[in-house]
Amino acid sequence: MSEQSPLRLGTRRSKLAMAQSGQVADAVRRVTGRPVELVEITTYGDTSREHLAQIGGTGVFVTALRDALLRGEVDFAVHSLKDLPTAQPEELVLAAVPVREDPRDVIVARDALKFTDLPRGARVGTGSPRRMAQLNAYARSHGLDIETVPIRGNIDTRVGYVRSGELDAVVLAAAGLNRIGRIDEVTDFLSVDTVLPAPGQGALAIECRAGNTAQDAALIAALAELDDPFTRVAVTAERSLLAALEAGCSAPVGALADLPPLSAPLERGDPHADGQVVKEMRLRGVVGTPDGRTLVQLSTTGPVPETHDQAMALGRELAAEMLTKGAAGLMGERAH
């Protein structure tokens, strides 16, 4: 491969995937000085109209990209990190996890309504049992009357259900709308105290071959320039919790590792201040049934993990506590 031959970036064909891959391509051009071309790949998750739980969950968006990597058709791939299965193939390496976008879920509703202002009987669309579980639980505890409706499709399709009047609101990820320049369509940002996001939500994963060639090693080193250490340990803890819960129950899982809230204004030397070292990380997890009748939600706060193994251990420890508190008994009944 000549010094200036293009690096081939594998991406899904959706508008969102192309937007976020384009942003990564720009960053890779800056750190490598090499041209980058996007290689569009259709995944089974893009062509199937079935609900994700019926066609195998998150991995349906990833397999085709990984296959193209292993066949040498692309040099690296960009995934939404929440789409990655928790098991990492030995032949591939997660070369970089860039700085995370806003991890929150958001509402796009008719008449610019907030979630708590939706009328009785409002139909709220989402393709995520995790969102259903937490929205239904919140609605029940706050006297709201909503019906969660399972939907599929890209952002245009989902927002279209609201514009046409078929649904009163849809729930989407803030990061996706922000990346395609449509964050102004949001009518309500859902606090993570109301709805915990999917593990890894808002983060991207840059994956390449873990081969022993000099070219592979050079690409891994170059892509590592885009890695954000805090985002990486945060999503590692979240995904470790997910993996442990998947082994013990089949209910929808939400998780978020972040900084504990400040109890006082920033002062000189505060670990939250710019340029200072963050001392603590809080990991929260939730699992529940889609109807929201049963939720197990716990959290833990500790030192920010300094290694992959420490982040993995934090996730496993919280998952073990959640399983003993009742998560193991949740069978993840599917929404119809």
Stockholm file with secondary structure:
# STOCKHOLM 1.0

chainA/1-336         MSEQSPLRLGTRRSKLAMAQSGQVADAVRRVTGRPVELVEITTYGDTSREHLAQIGGTGVFVTALRDALLRGEVDFAVHSLKDLPTAQPEELVLAAVPVREDPRDVIVARDALKFTDLPRGARVGTGSPRRMAQLNAYARSHGLDIETVPIRGNIDTRVGYVRSGELDAVVLAAAGLNRIGRIDEVTDFLSVDTVLPAPGQGALAIECRAGNTAQDAALIAALAELDDPFTRVAVTAERSLLAALEAGCSAPVGALADLPPLSAPLERGDPHADGQVVKEMRLRGVVGTPDGRTLVQLSTTGPVPETHDQAMALGRELAAEMLTKGAAGLMGERAH
#=GR chainA/1-336 SS CCTTSCEEEEEESSHHHHHHHHHHHHHHHHHHCCCEEEEEECCHHHHCCSCHHHHTGGGGGTHHHHHHHHTTSCSEEEEEGGGSCSSCCTTEEEEECCCCCCCCEEEEEGGGCCGGGCCTTEEEEESCHHHHHHHHHHHHHTTCCEEEEECCSCHHHHHHHHHTTSCSEEEEEHHHHHHTTCGGGCSEECCTTTCCCCTTTTCEEEEEECCSSHHHHHHHHHHGGGCCHHHHHHHHHHHHHHHHHHHHCCSCEEEEEECCCCSSCCCTTCTTSTTSCCCEEEEEEEEECTTSSCEEEEEEEEECCCSHHHHHHHHHHHHHHHHHTTGGGCCCCCCC
#=GC SS_cons         CCTTSCEEEEEESSHHHHHHHHHHHHHHHHHHCCCEEEEEECCHHHHCCSCHHHHTGGGGGTHHHHHHHHTTSCSEEEEEGGGSCSSCCTTEEEEECCCCCCCCEEEEEGGGCCGGGCCTTEEEEESCHHHHHHHHHHHHHTTCCEEEEECCSCHHHHHHHHHTTSCSEEEEEHHHHHHTTCGGGCSEECCTTTCCCCTTTTCEEEEEECCSSHHHHHHHHHHGGGCCHHHHHHHHHHHHHHHHHHHHCCSCEEEEEECCCCSSCCCTTCTTSTTSCCCEEEEEEEEECTTSSCEEEEEEEEECCCSHHHHHHHHHHHHHHHHHTTGGGCCCCCCC
//
